[in-house]
Amino acid sequence: MSRVFHDKNEWKLNKQTFQNILTKFPSLEVDLFASRVNFQLAQYVAWRPDPGCIAVDAFTLNWDTKMFYAFPPFSLVPRCLQKILQDQASGVLIAPFWPTQAWFPQLLQLLFDQPWILAPSTNLLQHPVQLISHPLAKTLRLMVCPVSGIASRQMTFQKKLQISLCHLGEQVPRNNIPPTSKSGWTFVVKGRLLVIHQQ
């Protein structure tokens, strides 16, 4: 199977964007969803047998052994969040900025550091071989999410956030609320205000 390689859907963040992530989180050790054409770290896990990978199928591994980098197919984001909780793992997850998805509140609760949004760009997400842009390049916003399944790490971060307040007579917001500016979005996570900015 490793000799038959289909790279049609292999997308990769551009190098500068990944280097910015690595600068903030230099302890990242393993790329959980990669292949020989789009891996970002020397140690990577492939979905199918691959000559350069250290393992096959990230969901068969225990994620708490190394600080991970994960850019999974969008349909696997909910499964990844469950795996992070189950293994009490920590790492950086790249996910689409889709606040209306059912999994989005859980993603925010797993944060252990400030996330940020990557602005849509034609060179942000490209095919590593054909060098073409992702079909949704002009509209797709990706979010860089430092996440952990360890409750103490989540709580330490949440305590740094401002307490959610409201005007006299209004109910304290418990869910997503409108953006505060053109460059930032505001959410409520366990009674705390989380503002996510675009970079």
VOVEX-498143 format. One record per residue: residue in three letters; y, x, z of N, C-alpha, C in turn. Coordinates in nm, 2 decimals. Layout:
N
+------+--------+--------+--------+--------+--------+--------+--------+--------+--------+
| resn |    n_v |    n_u |    n_w |   ca_v |   ca_u |   ca_w |    c_v |    c_u |    c_w |
+------+--------+--------+--------+--------+--------+--------+--------+--------+--------+
|  ala |      Y |      X |      Z |      Y |      X |      Z |      Y |      X |      Z |
...
+------+--------+--------+--------+--------+--------+--------+--------+--------+--------+
END
This chain:
199
+------+--------+--------+--------+--------+--------+--------+--------+--------+--------+
| resn |    n_v |    n_u |    n_w |   ca_v |   ca_u |   ca_w |    c_v |    c_u |    c_w |
+------+--------+--------+--------+--------+--------+--------+--------+--------+--------+
|  met |  -0.12 |   0.08 |   0.00 |   0.00 |   0.00 |   0.00 |   0.13 |   0.09 |   0.00 |
|  ser |   0.12 |   0.20 |   0.06 |   0.24 |   0.29 |   0.07 |   0.28 |   0.34 |  -0.06 |
|  arg |   0.19 |   0.34 |  -0.16 |   0.22 |   0.39 |  -0.30 |   0.30 |   0.29 |  -0.38 |
|  val |   0.29 |   0.16 |  -0.34 |   0.36 |   0.06 |  -0.41 |   0.48 |   0.02 |  -0.33 |
|  phe |   0.59 |   0.06 |  -0.37 |   0.71 |   0.04 |  -0.29 |   0.81 |  -0.04 |  -0.36 |
|  his |   0.85 |  -0.16 |  -0.30 |   0.95 |  -0.25 |  -0.36 |   1.08 |  -0.24 |  -0.28 |
|  asp |   1.18 |  -0.18 |  -0.34 |   1.31 |  -0.16 |  -0.27 |   1.42 |  -0.26 |  -0.30 |
|  lys |   1.38 |  -0.37 |  -0.36 |   1.48 |  -0.46 |  -0.41 |   1.57 |  -0.51 |  -0.30 |
|  asn |   1.52 |  -0.53 |  -0.18 |   1.60 |  -0.59 |  -0.07 |   1.63 |  -0.48 |   0.04 |
|  glu |   1.63 |  -0.36 |   0.00 |   1.66 |  -0.25 |   0.10 |   1.81 |  -0.23 |   0.10 |
|  trp |   1.88 |  -0.28 |   0.20 |   2.03 |  -0.26 |   0.21 |   2.06 |  -0.16 |   0.33 |
|  lys |   2.17 |  -0.09 |   0.32 |   2.20 |   0.01 |   0.42 |   2.35 |   0.01 |   0.44 |
|  leu |   2.39 |   0.03 |   0.57 |   2.53 |   0.05 |   0.61 |   2.57 |   0.18 |   0.55 |
|  asn |   2.70 |   0.19 |   0.51 |   2.75 |   0.31 |   0.45 |   2.75 |   0.42 |   0.56 |
|  lys |   2.74 |   0.54 |   0.52 |   2.72 |   0.65 |   0.62 |   2.84 |   0.66 |   0.72 |
|  gln |   2.96 |   0.64 |   0.67 |   3.07 |   0.66 |   0.77 |   3.07 |   0.55 |   0.88 |
|  thr |   3.03 |   0.43 |   0.84 |   3.02 |   0.32 |   0.94 |   2.91 |   0.36 |   1.04 |
|  phe |   2.80 |   0.40 |   0.99 |   2.69 |   0.44 |   1.09 |   2.73 |   0.56 |   1.17 |
|  gln |   2.80 |   0.65 |   1.12 |   2.85 |   0.77 |   1.20 |   2.95 |   0.72 |   1.31 |
|  asn |   3.03 |   0.62 |   1.28 |   3.12 |   0.57 |   1.38 |   3.04 |   0.51 |   1.50 |
|  ile |   2.93 |   0.44 |   1.46 |   2.84 |   0.38 |   1.56 |   2.77 |   0.49 |   1.64 |
|  leu |   2.73 |   0.60 |   1.57 |   2.66 |   0.71 |   1.64 |   2.75 |   0.79 |   1.73 |
|  thr |   2.88 |   0.79 |   1.69 |   2.98 |   0.86 |   1.78 |   2.99 |   0.79 |   1.91 |
|  lys |   2.99 |   0.66 |   1.91 |   3.00 |   0.58 |   2.03 |   2.87 |   0.58 |   2.11 |
|  phe |   2.76 |   0.58 |   2.04 |   2.63 |   0.57 |   2.10 |   2.54 |   0.68 |   2.05 |
|  pro |   2.57 |   0.81 |   2.09 |   2.50 |   0.93 |   2.04 |   2.35 |   0.93 |   2.09 |
|  ser |   2.31 |   0.85 |   2.18 |   2.17 |   0.86 |   2.23 |   2.07 |   0.77 |   2.15 |
|  leu |   2.12 |   0.71 |   2.04 |   2.03 |   0.64 |   1.95 |   1.92 |   0.73 |   1.90 |
|  glu |   1.79 |   0.69 |   1.91 |   1.68 |   0.77 |   1.88 |   1.60 |   0.72 |   1.76 |
|  val |   1.58 |   0.59 |   1.75 |   1.49 |   0.54 |   1.65 |   1.55 |   0.42 |   1.58 |
|  asp |   1.52 |   0.42 |   1.45 |   1.57 |   0.31 |   1.36 |   1.45 |   0.21 |   1.34 |
|  leu |   1.46 |   0.09 |   1.40 |   1.34 |   0.00 |   1.41 |   1.31 |  -0.07 |   1.28 |
|  phe |   1.40 |  -0.09 |   1.19 |   1.38 |  -0.17 |   1.07 |   1.43 |  -0.09 |   0.95 |
|  ala |   1.34 |   0.00 |   0.90 |   1.39 |   0.09 |   0.79 |   1.28 |   0.12 |   0.69 |
|  ser |   1.31 |   0.20 |   0.60 |   1.21 |   0.25 |   0.50 |   1.25 |   0.39 |   0.46 |
|  arg |   1.18 |   0.45 |   0.37 |   1.21 |   0.59 |   0.33 |   1.34 |   0.59 |   0.25 |
|  val |   1.39 |   0.48 |   0.20 |   1.52 |   0.49 |   0.12 |   1.64 |   0.45 |   0.20 |
|  asn |   1.62 |   0.38 |   0.32 |   1.74 |   0.33 |   0.39 |   1.75 |   0.37 |   0.54 |
|  phe |   1.66 |   0.46 |   0.58 |   1.66 |   0.49 |   0.73 |   1.79 |   0.56 |   0.76 |
|  gln |   1.84 |   0.54 |   0.89 |   1.96 |   0.60 |   0.94 |   1.93 |   0.71 |   1.04 |
|  leu |   1.82 |   0.71 |   1.10 |   1.78 |   0.81 |   1.20 |   1.65 |   0.88 |   1.15 |
|  ala |   1.63 |   1.00 |   1.19 |   1.51 |   1.07 |   1.15 |   1.38 |   1.00 |   1.19 |
|  gln |   1.38 |   0.94 |   1.31 |   1.26 |   0.86 |   1.35 |   1.29 |   0.72 |   1.31 |
|  tyr |   1.20 |   0.66 |   1.23 |   1.22 |   0.52 |   1.19 |   1.08 |   0.45 |   1.18 |
|  val |   1.09 |   0.32 |   1.20 |   0.98 |   0.23 |   1.20 |   0.99 |   0.15 |   1.07 |
|  ala |   0.88 |   0.14 |   0.99 |   0.88 |   0.07 |   0.87 |   0.81 |  -0.06 |   0.88 |
|  trp |   0.84 |  -0.15 |   0.79 |   0.77 |  -0.28 |   0.79 |   0.63 |  -0.27 |   0.73 |
|  arg |   0.62 |  -0.19 |   0.63 |   0.49 |  -0.16 |   0.57 |   0.46 |  -0.01 |   0.58 |
|  pro |   0.33 |   0.03 |   0.55 |   0.30 |   0.17 |   0.56 |   0.40 |   0.26 |   0.47 |
|  asp |   0.45 |   0.36 |   0.53 |   0.55 |   0.45 |   0.47 |   0.53 |   0.59 |   0.51 |
|  pro |   0.53 |   0.68 |   0.41 |   0.49 |   0.82 |   0.44 |   0.58 |   0.89 |   0.55 |
|  gly |   0.70 |   0.85 |   0.56 |   0.79 |   0.92 |   0.66 |   0.81 |   0.85 |   0.79 |
|  cys |   0.75 |   0.73 |   0.81 |   0.78 |   0.66 |   0.93 |   0.69 |   0.70 |   1.05 |
|  ile |   0.74 |   0.68 |   1.17 |   0.66 |   0.71 |   1.29 |   0.57 |   0.60 |   1.33 |
|  ala |   0.59 |   0.48 |   1.28 |   0.51 |   0.36 |   1.31 |   0.53 |   0.25 |   1.21 |
|  val |   0.45 |   0.15 |   1.21 |   0.46 |   0.04 |   1.12 |   0.47 |  -0.09 |   1.21 |
|  asp |   0.57 |  -0.18 |   1.17 |   0.59 |  -0.30 |   1.24 |   0.65 |  -0.29 |   1.38 |
|  ala |   0.78 |  -0.29 |   1.39 |   0.85 |  -0.27 |   1.52 |   0.80 |  -0.37 |   1.62 |
|  phe |   0.76 |  -0.49 |   1.58 |   0.72 |  -0.59 |   1.68 |   0.59 |  -0.56 |   1.75 |
|  thr |   0.52 |  -0.46 |   1.70 |   0.39 |  -0.42 |   1.77 |   0.42 |  -0.31 |   1.87 |
|  leu |   0.54 |  -0.26 |   1.88 |   0.58 |  -0.14 |   1.97 |   0.65 |  -0.19 |   2.09 |
|  asn |   0.66 |  -0.11 |   2.19 |   0.74 |  -0.14 |   2.31 |   0.87 |  -0.07 |   2.29 |
|  trp |   0.98 |  -0.15 |   2.29 |   1.11 |  -0.10 |   2.26 |   1.18 |  -0.03 |   2.37 |
|  asp |   1.13 |  -0.03 |   2.49 |   1.20 |   0.03 |   2.60 |   1.18 |   0.18 |   2.61 |
|  thr |   1.11 |   0.24 |   2.52 |   1.08 |   0.38 |   2.54 |   1.19 |   0.47 |   2.48 |
|  lys |   1.27 |   0.41 |   2.39 |   1.38 |   0.49 |   2.32 |   1.50 |   0.40 |   2.30 |
|  met |   1.62 |   0.46 |   2.30 |   1.74 |   0.38 |   2.27 |   1.73 |   0.35 |   2.12 |
|  phe |   1.73 |   0.23 |   2.08 |   1.71 |   0.19 |   1.94 |   1.83 |   0.15 |   1.86 |
|  tyr |   1.82 |   0.17 |   1.73 |   1.91 |   0.11 |   1.63 |   1.84 |   0.01 |   1.55 |
|  ala |   1.89 |  -0.11 |   1.54 |   1.81 |  -0.21 |   1.47 |   1.91 |  -0.29 |   1.37 |
|  phe |   1.87 |  -0.29 |   1.25 |   1.94 |  -0.37 |   1.15 |   1.84 |  -0.45 |   1.08 |
|  pro |   1.79 |  -0.56 |   1.14 |   1.68 |  -0.64 |   1.09 |   1.72 |  -0.74 |   0.98 |
|  pro |   1.63 |  -0.79 |   0.91 |   1.66 |  -0.90 |   0.82 |   1.72 |  -1.02 |   0.91 |
|  phe |   1.82 |  -1.09 |   0.86 |   1.89 |  -1.19 |   0.94 |   1.80 |  -1.29 |   1.00 |
|  ser |   1.69 |  -1.33 |   0.93 |   1.60 |  -1.43 |   0.98 |   1.52 |  -1.38 |   1.10 |
|  leu |   1.52 |  -1.25 |   1.13 |   1.45 |  -1.19 |   1.24 |   1.53 |  -1.17 |   1.36 |
|  val |   1.66 |  -1.20 |   1.36 |   1.75 |  -1.18 |   1.47 |   1.70 |  -1.25 |   1.60 |
|  pro |   1.67 |  -1.38 |   1.59 |   1.62 |  -1.45 |   1.71 |   1.49 |  -1.38 |   1.77 |
|  arg |   1.40 |  -1.34 |   1.69 |   1.28 |  -1.27 |   1.73 |   1.32 |  -1.14 |   1.80 |
|  cys |   1.41 |  -1.07 |   1.74 |   1.46 |  -0.94 |   1.80 |   1.52 |  -0.96 |   1.94 |
|  leu |   1.60 |  -1.07 |   1.96 |   1.66 |  -1.09 |   2.09 |   1.55 |  -1.12 |   2.19 |
|  gln |   1.45 |  -1.19 |   2.15 |   1.33 |  -1.22 |   2.25 |   1.26 |  -1.09 |   2.28 |
|  lys |   1.24 |  -1.00 |   2.18 |   1.17 |  -0.88 |   2.21 |   1.26 |  -0.79 |   2.30 |
|  ile |   1.39 |  -0.79 |   2.28 |   1.47 |  -0.71 |   2.37 |   1.46 |  -0.75 |   2.51 |
|  leu |   1.46 |  -0.88 |   2.53 |   1.44 |  -0.94 |   2.67 |   1.30 |  -0.91 |   2.72 |
|  gln |   1.20 |  -0.93 |   2.64 |   1.07 |  -0.91 |   2.69 |   1.04 |  -0.76 |   2.73 |
|  asp |   1.09 |  -0.67 |   2.65 |   1.07 |  -0.53 |   2.68 |   1.17 |  -0.46 |   2.76 |
|  gln |   1.28 |  -0.54 |   2.80 |   1.39 |  -0.48 |   2.87 |   1.44 |  -0.36 |   2.80 |
|  ala |   1.46 |  -0.37 |   2.67 |   1.50 |  -0.26 |   2.59 |   1.66 |  -0.25 |   2.58 |
|  ser |   1.71 |  -0.14 |   2.54 |   1.85 |  -0.12 |   2.51 |   1.87 |  -0.05 |   2.38 |
|  gly |   1.98 |  -0.09 |   2.31 |   2.01 |  -0.02 |   2.19 |   2.13 |  -0.10 |   2.12 |
|  val |   2.14 |  -0.07 |   1.99 |   2.25 |  -0.13 |   1.91 |   2.18 |  -0.21 |   1.80 |
|  leu |   2.22 |  -0.34 |   1.80 |   2.17 |  -0.44 |   1.70 |   2.28 |  -0.47 |   1.61 |
|  ile |   2.25 |  -0.47 |   1.48 |   2.35 |  -0.51 |   1.38 |   2.31 |  -0.65 |   1.34 |
|  ala |   2.40 |  -0.75 |   1.35 |   2.37 |  -0.89 |   1.32 |   2.48 |  -0.95 |   1.25 |
|  pro |   2.46 |  -1.05 |   1.17 |   2.57 |  -1.12 |   1.10 |   2.65 |  -1.20 |   1.21 |
|  phe |   2.78 |  -1.20 |   1.18 |   2.87 |  -1.27 |   1.28 |   2.87 |  -1.42 |   1.24 |
|  trp |   2.77 |  -1.49 |   1.30 |   2.75 |  -1.63 |   1.27 |   2.76 |  -1.71 |   1.40 |
|  pro |   2.88 |  -1.73 |   1.46 |   2.89 |  -1.80 |   1.59 |   2.82 |  -1.94 |   1.60 |
|  thr |   2.80 |  -2.00 |   1.48 |   2.74 |  -2.14 |   1.49 |   2.59 |  -2.14 |   1.50 |
|  gln |   2.53 |  -2.02 |   1.49 |   2.38 |  -2.01 |   1.50 |   2.33 |  -2.03 |   1.64 |
|  ala |   2.22 |  -2.09 |   1.65 |   2.16 |  -2.12 |   1.79 |   2.14 |  -2.00 |   1.87 |
|  trp |   2.11 |  -1.88 |   1.81 |   2.08 |  -1.76 |   1.88 |   2.21 |  -1.69 |   1.92 |
|  phe |   2.33 |  -1.72 |   1.87 |   2.45 |  -1.65 |   1.90 |   2.48 |  -1.64 |   2.05 |
|  pro |   2.48 |  -1.75 |   2.13 |   2.51 |  -1.73 |   2.27 |   2.42 |  -1.64 |   2.34 |
|  gln |   2.29 |  -1.64 |   2.31 |   2.20 |  -1.54 |   2.37 |   2.23 |  -1.40 |   2.34 |
|  leu |   2.27 |  -1.38 |   2.21 |   2.32 |  -1.24 |   2.17 |   2.43 |  -1.19 |   2.26 |
|  leu |   2.53 |  -1.28 |   2.28 |   2.65 |  -1.24 |   2.36 |   2.61 |  -1.21 |   2.51 |
|  gln |   2.51 |  -1.28 |   2.56 |   2.47 |  -1.26 |   2.70 |   2.39 |  -1.13 |   2.71 |
|  leu |   2.34 |  -1.08 |   2.61 |   2.26 |  -0.95 |   2.61 |   2.35 |  -0.83 |   2.60 |
|  leu |   2.48 |  -0.85 |   2.57 |   2.57 |  -0.73 |   2.55 |   2.58 |  -0.65 |   2.68 |
|  phe |   2.58 |  -0.51 |   2.66 |   2.61 |  -0.42 |   2.78 |   2.73 |  -0.34 |   2.75 |
|  asp |   2.79 |  -0.36 |   2.64 |   2.92 |  -0.29 |   2.61 |   2.99 |  -0.37 |   2.51 |
|  gln |   3.12 |  -0.33 |   2.48 |   3.20 |  -0.41 |   2.39 |   3.15 |  -0.41 |   2.24 |
|  pro |   3.13 |  -0.52 |   2.18 |   3.09 |  -0.53 |   2.04 |   3.21 |  -0.53 |   1.95 |
|  trp |   3.19 |  -0.51 |   1.82 |   3.30 |  -0.52 |   1.73 |   3.24 |  -0.57 |   1.60 |
|  ile |   3.34 |  -0.62 |   1.52 |   3.30 |  -0.68 |   1.39 |   3.34 |  -0.59 |   1.28 |
|  leu |   3.25 |  -0.57 |   1.18 |   3.28 |  -0.49 |   1.06 |   3.34 |  -0.58 |   0.95 |
|  ala |   3.46 |  -0.54 |   0.91 |   3.52 |  -0.63 |   0.81 |   3.45 |  -0.63 |   0.67 |
|  pro |   3.45 |  -0.74 |   0.60 |   3.38 |  -0.74 |   0.47 |   3.44 |  -0.64 |   0.38 |
|  ser |   3.35 |  -0.57 |   0.31 |   3.39 |  -0.46 |   0.22 |   3.28 |  -0.44 |   0.11 |
|  thr |   3.32 |  -0.41 |  -0.01 |   3.22 |  -0.39 |  -0.11 |   3.13 |  -0.27 |  -0.09 |
|  asn |   3.18 |  -0.17 |  -0.01 |   3.10 |  -0.05 |   0.02 |   3.04 |  -0.05 |   0.15 |
|  leu |   3.05 |  -0.16 |   0.23 |   3.00 |  -0.16 |   0.37 |   2.84 |  -0.16 |   0.36 |
|  leu |   2.79 |  -0.25 |   0.28 |   2.65 |  -0.27 |   0.27 |   2.60 |  -0.26 |   0.13 |
|  gln |   2.53 |  -0.15 |   0.10 |   2.49 |  -0.12 |  -0.04 |   2.34 |  -0.09 |  -0.05 |
|  his |   2.29 |  -0.10 |  -0.17 |   2.16 |  -0.06 |  -0.20 |   2.15 |   0.09 |  -0.21 |
|  pro |   2.07 |   0.16 |  -0.13 |   2.07 |   0.31 |  -0.13 |   2.03 |   0.38 |  -0.25 |
|  val |   1.96 |   0.31 |  -0.34 |   1.91 |   0.38 |  -0.47 |   2.00 |   0.33 |  -0.58 |
|  gln |   2.02 |   0.20 |  -0.60 |   2.09 |   0.15 |  -0.71 |   2.24 |   0.15 |  -0.69 |
|  leu |   2.28 |   0.17 |  -0.57 |   2.43 |   0.19 |  -0.53 |   2.51 |   0.06 |  -0.58 |
|  ile |   2.45 |  -0.05 |  -0.56 |   2.52 |  -0.18 |  -0.58 |   2.55 |  -0.24 |  -0.45 |
|  ser |   2.65 |  -0.32 |  -0.45 |   2.70 |  -0.39 |  -0.32 |   2.61 |  -0.51 |  -0.30 |
|  his |   2.60 |  -0.55 |  -0.17 |   2.53 |  -0.67 |  -0.13 |   2.59 |  -0.79 |  -0.19 |
|  pro |   2.51 |  -0.89 |  -0.23 |   2.57 |  -1.01 |  -0.30 |   2.68 |  -1.08 |  -0.21 |
|  leu |   2.67 |  -1.07 |  -0.08 |   2.76 |  -1.14 |   0.01 |   2.87 |  -1.04 |   0.06 |
|  ala |   2.89 |  -0.93 |  -0.01 |   2.98 |  -0.82 |   0.04 |   3.12 |  -0.87 |   0.07 |
|  lys |   3.17 |  -0.96 |  -0.01 |   3.31 |  -1.00 |   0.00 |   3.33 |  -1.10 |   0.12 |
|  thr |   3.23 |  -1.16 |   0.17 |   3.25 |  -1.26 |   0.28 |   3.17 |  -1.23 |   0.40 |
|  leu |   3.07 |  -1.14 |   0.40 |   2.98 |  -1.12 |   0.51 |   3.04 |  -1.03 |   0.62 |
|  arg |   3.05 |  -1.08 |   0.74 |   3.09 |  -1.00 |   0.85 |   2.97 |  -0.97 |   0.93 |
|  leu |   2.96 |  -0.84 |   0.96 |   2.85 |  -0.79 |   1.05 |   2.91 |  -0.75 |   1.18 |
|  met |   2.83 |  -0.77 |   1.29 |   2.87 |  -0.74 |   1.42 |   2.78 |  -0.63 |   1.48 |
|  val |   2.85 |  -0.53 |   1.53 |   2.78 |  -0.42 |   1.60 |   2.77 |  -0.46 |   1.75 |
|  cys |   2.64 |  -0.47 |   1.79 |   2.62 |  -0.53 |   1.93 |   2.54 |  -0.43 |   2.01 |
|  pro |   2.60 |  -0.37 |   2.11 |   2.52 |  -0.29 |   2.21 |   2.45 |  -0.39 |   2.30 |
|  val |   2.32 |  -0.40 |   2.30 |   2.25 |  -0.50 |   2.37 |   2.14 |  -0.44 |   2.46 |
|  ser |   2.11 |  -0.51 |   2.57 |   2.01 |  -0.47 |   2.66 |   1.94 |  -0.59 |   2.73 |
|  gly |   1.81 |  -0.57 |   2.75 |   1.73 |  -0.68 |   2.82 |   1.73 |  -0.66 |   2.97 |
|  ile |   1.80 |  -0.56 |   3.01 |   1.81 |  -0.53 |   3.16 |   1.93 |  -0.60 |   3.22 |
|  ala |   1.90 |  -0.69 |   3.31 |   2.00 |  -0.78 |   3.36 |   2.12 |  -0.71 |   3.43 |
|  ser |   2.09 |  -0.60 |   3.50 |   2.19 |  -0.52 |   3.57 |   2.29 |  -0.46 |   3.47 |
|  arg |   2.25 |  -0.42 |   3.35 |   2.34 |  -0.36 |   3.25 |   2.43 |  -0.47 |   3.19 |
|  gln |   2.37 |  -0.59 |   3.17 |   2.45 |  -0.70 |   3.12 |   2.56 |  -0.74 |   3.23 |
|  met |   2.52 |  -0.75 |   3.35 |   2.61 |  -0.79 |   3.46 |   2.72 |  -0.69 |   3.48 |
|  thr |   2.69 |  -0.56 |   3.47 |   2.79 |  -0.46 |   3.48 |   2.90 |  -0.47 |   3.38 |
|  phe |   2.86 |  -0.50 |   3.25 |   2.96 |  -0.53 |   3.14 |   3.04 |  -0.65 |   3.17 |
|  gln |   2.97 |  -0.76 |   3.20 |   3.04 |  -0.89 |   3.22 |   3.14 |  -0.89 |   3.33 |
|  lys |   3.12 |  -0.81 |   3.43 |   3.21 |  -0.79 |   3.54 |   3.34 |  -0.73 |   3.50 |
|  lys |   3.34 |  -0.65 |   3.39 |   3.46 |  -0.59 |   3.34 |   3.55 |  -0.68 |   3.26 |
|  leu |   3.49 |  -0.80 |   3.22 |   3.56 |  -0.89 |   3.14 |   3.65 |  -0.98 |   3.23 |
|  gln |   3.76 |  -1.03 |   3.17 |   3.85 |  -1.12 |   3.24 |   3.78 |  -1.25 |   3.27 |
|  ile |   3.81 |  -1.31 |   3.39 |   3.76 |  -1.44 |   3.43 |   3.82 |  -1.55 |   3.34 |
|  ser |   3.74 |  -1.64 |   3.29 |   3.78 |  -1.75 |   3.21 |   3.87 |  -1.84 |   3.29 |
|  leu |   3.99 |  -1.87 |   3.24 |   4.08 |  -1.96 |   3.31 |   4.12 |  -2.07 |   3.22 |
|  cys |   4.18 |  -2.18 |   3.27 |   4.23 |  -2.29 |   3.19 |   4.35 |  -2.34 |   3.25 |
|  his |   4.42 |  -2.43 |   3.18 |   4.55 |  -2.49 |   3.22 |   4.51 |  -2.60 |   3.32 |
|  leu |   4.61 |  -2.63 |   3.41 |   4.59 |  -2.73 |   3.51 |   4.54 |  -2.86 |   3.45 |
|  gly |   4.43 |  -2.92 |   3.50 |   4.38 |  -3.04 |   3.46 |   4.28 |  -3.03 |   3.35 |
|  glu |   4.27 |  -2.91 |   3.29 |   4.17 |  -2.89 |   3.18 |   4.04 |  -2.84 |   3.24 |
|  gln |   3.93 |  -2.87 |   3.16 |   3.80 |  -2.82 |   3.20 |   3.78 |  -2.68 |   3.16 |
|  val |   3.72 |  -2.60 |   3.25 |   3.70 |  -2.46 |   3.22 |   3.60 |  -2.45 |   3.10 |
|  pro |   3.64 |  -2.38 |   2.99 |   3.55 |  -2.37 |   2.88 |   3.43 |  -2.29 |   2.91 |
|  arg |   3.31 |  -2.34 |   2.86 |   3.19 |  -2.27 |   2.89 |   3.12 |  -2.22 |   2.77 |
|  asn |   3.18 |  -2.25 |   2.65 |   3.12 |  -2.21 |   2.52 |   3.23 |  -2.14 |   2.44 |
|  asn |   3.20 |  -2.13 |   2.31 |   3.29 |  -2.06 |   2.22 |   3.42 |  -2.14 |   2.21 |
|  ile |   3.54 |  -2.07 |   2.21 |   3.67 |  -2.14 |   2.19 |   3.74 |  -2.07 |   2.07 |
|  pro |   3.84 |  -2.13 |   2.02 |   3.90 |  -2.09 |   1.89 |   3.95 |  -1.94 |   1.90 |
|  pro |   3.97 |  -1.88 |   1.79 |   4.01 |  -1.74 |   1.79 |   4.15 |  -1.73 |   1.84 |
|  thr |   4.18 |  -1.61 |   1.91 |   4.31 |  -1.59 |   1.97 |   4.41 |  -1.53 |   1.87 |
|  ser |   4.36 |  -1.47 |   1.77 |   4.45 |  -1.41 |   1.67 |   4.37 |  -1.39 |   1.54 |
|  lys |   4.44 |  -1.35 |   1.43 |   4.38 |  -1.33 |   1.30 |   4.27 |  -1.22 |   1.31 |
|  ser |   4.28 |  -1.13 |   1.40 |   4.19 |  -1.01 |   1.40 |   4.09 |  -1.02 |   1.52 |
|  gly |   4.09 |  -1.13 |   1.59 |   4.00 |  -1.13 |   1.71 |   3.94 |  -1.27 |   1.73 |
|  trp |   3.83 |  -1.28 |   1.79 |   3.76 |  -1.41 |   1.83 |   3.73 |  -1.41 |   1.98 |
|  thr |   3.75 |  -1.52 |   2.04 |   3.73 |  -1.53 |   2.18 |   3.61 |  -1.62 |   2.22 |
|  phe |   3.53 |  -1.57 |   2.31 |   3.41 |  -1.64 |   2.35 |   3.40 |  -1.64 |   2.50 |
|  val |   3.33 |  -1.73 |   2.56 |   3.30 |  -1.74 |   2.70 |   3.16 |  -1.70 |   2.73 |
|  val |   3.14 |  -1.60 |   2.81 |   3.00 |  -1.55 |   2.85 |   2.99 |  -1.56 |   3.00 |
|  lys |   2.92 |  -1.66 |   3.05 |   2.90 |  -1.67 |   3.19 |   3.03 |  -1.67 |   3.27 |
|  gly |   3.12 |  -1.75 |   3.22 |   3.25 |  -1.77 |   3.29 |   3.35 |  -1.66 |   3.26 |
|  arg |   3.32 |  -1.56 |   3.18 |   3.41 |  -1.45 |   3.15 |   3.45 |  -1.46 |   3.00 |
|  leu |   3.57 |  -1.41 |   2.97 |   3.63 |  -1.41 |   2.84 |   3.59 |  -1.28 |   2.77 |
|  leu |   3.53 |  -1.30 |   2.65 |   3.49 |  -1.19 |   2.57 |   3.57 |  -1.20 |   2.43 |
|  val |   3.65 |  -1.10 |   2.41 |   3.73 |  -1.10 |   2.28 |   3.67 |  -0.99 |   2.19 |
|  ile |   3.63 |  -1.04 |   2.07 |   3.57 |  -0.95 |   1.98 |   3.66 |  -0.92 |   1.86 |
|  his |   3.69 |  -0.80 |   1.84 |   3.79 |  -0.76 |   1.73 |   3.72 |  -0.71 |   1.61 |
|  gln |   3.79 |  -0.72 |   1.50 |   3.74 |  -0.67 |   1.37 |   3.79 |  -0.53 |   1.35 |
|  gln |   3.70 |  -0.44 |   1.30 |   3.74 |  -0.30 |   1.28 |   3.72 |  -0.27 |   1.13 |
+------+--------+--------+--------+--------+--------+--------+--------+--------+--------+
END
